[in-house]
């Protein structure tokens, strides 16, 4: 019974130990550091690229959607 209790207590201890090791290896980017500006630039470029992709997908699909909807309208109307 005590072995299972030790195993149960070992998991959180190992997690905390590994978390502390990870945090001691990591460094925060500073504003003076080039790394901070590289991260900001990468995020801004990512937002811009995703925005342009979304814009062009929407731009292409609006006419296609109108053609499909208008085609269904013509097929259902009797007066052509």
C-alpha positions as CSV (number, residue, x, y, z in Angstrom):
1,X,0.0,0.0,0.0
2,X,2.8,2.4,0.8
3,X,4.5,1.7,-2.6
4,X,1.3,2.8,-4.4
5,X,1.2,5.9,-2.3
6,X,4.8,6.7,-3.1
7,X,4.2,6.2,-6.8
8,X,1.1,8.4,-6.6
9,X,3.2,11.2,-4.8
10,X,6.1,10.8,-7.2
11,X,4.2,12.0,-10.3
12,X,3.5,15.6,-9.1
13,X,7.0,15.9,-7.6
14,X,8.5,14.9,-11.0
15,X,6.2,17.3,-12.8
16,X,7.3,20.2,-10.5
17,X,11.0,19.2,-10.9
18,X,10.8,19.1,-14.7
19,X,8.9,22.4,-14.7
20,X,11.6,24.1,-12.6
21,X,14.3,22.8,-14.9
22,X,12.4,24.1,-17.9
23,X,11.9,27.6,-16.4
24,X,15.6,27.9,-15.4
25,X,16.6,27.1,-19.1
26,X,14.2,29.7,-20.6
27,X,14.9,33.4,-20.8
28,X,12.3,36.1,-21.4
29,X,12.9,38.3,-24.4
30,X,13.6,42.0,-23.5
31,X,12.5,45.0,-25.4
32,X,16.1,46.0,-26.1
33,X,16.8,42.5,-27.4
34,X,16.4,41.7,-31.1
35,X,14.5,38.6,-30.2
36,X,11.5,40.6,-29.0
37,X,11.2,42.5,-32.3
38,X,11.6,39.3,-34.3
39,X,8.7,37.7,-32.4
40,X,6.6,40.8,-32.9
41,X,7.4,40.9,-36.6
42,X,6.6,37.2,-37.1
43,X,3.3,37.6,-35.4
44,X,2.4,40.7,-37.4
45,X,3.3,39.0,-40.7
46,X,1.3,35.9,-39.7
47,X,-1.8,38.1,-39.0
48,X,-1.3,39.9,-42.3
49,X,-0.9,36.7,-44.3
50,X,-3.9,35.0,-42.7
51,X,-6.0,38.2,-43.3
52,X,-5.0,38.3,-47.0
53,X,-5.8,34.6,-47.4
54,X,-9.2,35.0,-45.8
55,X,-9.9,38.1,-47.9
56,X,-9.1,36.4,-51.2
57,X,-11.0,33.2,-50.3
58,X,-14.0,35.3,-49.5
59,X,-13.5,37.4,-52.7
60,X,-13.4,34.2,-54.8
61,X,-16.3,32.5,-53.1
62,X,-18.8,35.4,-53.2
63,X,-19.3,35.2,-57.0
64,X,-19.4,31.4,-56.9
65,X,-22.1,31.5,-54.2
66,X,-24.1,34.1,-56.2
67,X,-23.9,31.9,-59.3
68,X,-25.1,28.9,-57.4
69,X,-27.9,30.7,-55.7
70,X,-29.0,32.5,-58.9
71,X,-28.9,29.1,-60.8
72,X,-31.2,27.6,-58.2
73,X,-33.5,30.6,-58.4
74,X,-33.7,30.2,-62.2
75,X,-34.3,26.5,-62.0
76,X,-37.2,27.0,-59.6
77,X,-38.8,29.9,-61.5
78,X,-41.3,29.2,-64.2
79,X,-41.0,32.5,-66.1
80,X,-37.3,32.4,-67.3
